[in-house]
Amino acid sequence: MNIDFPPPSKGTYNNAGSSRRLADYCEHEDMERMEQGIYTEGFFNLTDDNIYKSQVVKDIDGNIGQLMKTDAKFYAIHVSPSEKELRAMGSTEHEQAEAMKRYIREVDIPEYAKNFNKGLSAEDIKFYGKIHFDRDRSDNELNMHCHLIVSRKDQSNKKKLSPLTNHKNTKKGAIKGGFDRKNLFRQAEQGFDKLFNYNRPLTESFEYYNTMKNGSISEQLEIQERQISDEKRKMNADVQTGMYADKQEELTESKLTNKQESYTSRSPENKQSFNLPDLGLSSALGLPTLEPNNSNEEQTIRKPKKKKKRGRKI
């Protein structure tokens, strides 16, 4: 799960003024999808879906109490699952979009609030989200991601909240609290895995990525050893699973063979036939005698010879 904070700029991410430009950008793919007859997702917050852009801009731009003209009024956040994570979230775009909103509401925003260390909850954060389904310059099959517009001030319009501050849980000085982005990434990842029962490989974790990018040589070697150990453990598990599957297949084939042999032995074609002995009753009663025959051919019936009549002498 990739979470990043685009730095303020003079363009789309200029957060010293109105949020309208960023809100406009969030709707840029909607027209193309509607022309193709594909559904779109409106803005959402912690409790509501399909919120109009005008309401988003009004709400964010109006929550700027005691902020100077050049101060940041809002922040942008990107939440981008990997292709594997998206498949764990659902099999269709609609399922994945619903899962994304659930993740934002139940994991991402609550962890965002906690990381300010000011006793805040998700209900204290004023934000709006917009889901995108495509991404320019990407060859991935699945590219769904989410844009968040988060107010600089909390819902009460009293507390200033900056996820870009370098302070981390400070207790002295003018700034109290701070924000630990690494902890947010770690907690949001663990929350995702728990929410969607995702078995995350070590190489897909924030811990692995951060260590290989920013860790010391000894830390990188240590985590690579863990990676090798995990791969060996998985390989052994796959071998054991394969052996078990092969054994189950052999047992199944054996049972089928035994059933076929049992059925064959009971079939009428394979039953032994017996011929009852002729006790002389046929000849005594002048009945035709059936010749014994074990084949399926028709039995031959012997007809008695007719006696020639002698003429009377005169």
C-alpha positions, 0 to 999 in steps of 0.5 A: 500500500503506497500512501504519499503526500504530494508537496504543495505547488503553484499548480493543482496542489497549491494549498494556500488558496481555494481547494477548487483546482484540486477538486476539479482535477479529482473529477477529470476522468468522470466525463470520459467514463460517462461517455463510455457508459461506465459508472463513476464514483462521487466524492465521499467522506467518513459517513456519506457518498456521492457528495457534490464538488461544490459542497466539497469546495465550500466545506474545505474553503470555509474551515480556515479559521485563524490561518494566514493568507500564505498558510496551507489550507488543506493537504492532498493525500494519495492512497494507491494499492498494488495490483495484488492488494486490489485483487484482495479487495474485490473482483470488480471495479465496484467491489474494489471501490467499496472496499477502498472507501471502507479502508479509508474510513476504518483504517486510513483516517483513524490512523491519520488522526491518531498520529497527531498525538492530540487525542483525535479520532476519525470524527475530528478529521474533515476530509473528502475522497475521490476514487480514480480508476485509471492512471496515466503512464502505467502499464498495470492492469489495475490502477485504482487509487484514491485522492484525499483532500484533508482540511488543515483545521479539524472539524471544530475549526480550532486545531491546526493539523499538518502531516508535513511537519517534522515534529514527532510527538513533541511535548515541549515548545510551541508545537505539541504533538507532531506527526510520524509519517513512518508510523502512519505507513506502518499502521495503515499497512497492518490495518489493510492486511487485517481488514482484507485478510491479506498475507503480505510477503516481506518484500511487499512491506513498508519495513522492507522498502524503507530498510532497503532505501534508508537503512544501514548496510547491516540492517539491509543484510539482516532483512535480506536474511529474513527474506531468504529464510521466509522464502525457504519456509514457503518453499518447504510448505509448498513442497509439503502441500504438493506431497499431500495433494499427490497422496490425496490424488492417489487415494482417490484413484485407488478408491475409484478403482476398487469401486469399479472392480466391485461393480464389475464383479456384481454385473449380470454379464460376469455371473456364472451360469449353471445348467440343470441336469436332464432327469429324463422327464423331457423324453418321457413326456415327449418334450423337446430337449434343450442342448446345454449351451454356455454361449449367447447363441440360440439353442437348437431344438430337435424335432421328433421324426415322423413314422411312416404309415404302412399300407394295409394288405388286401 
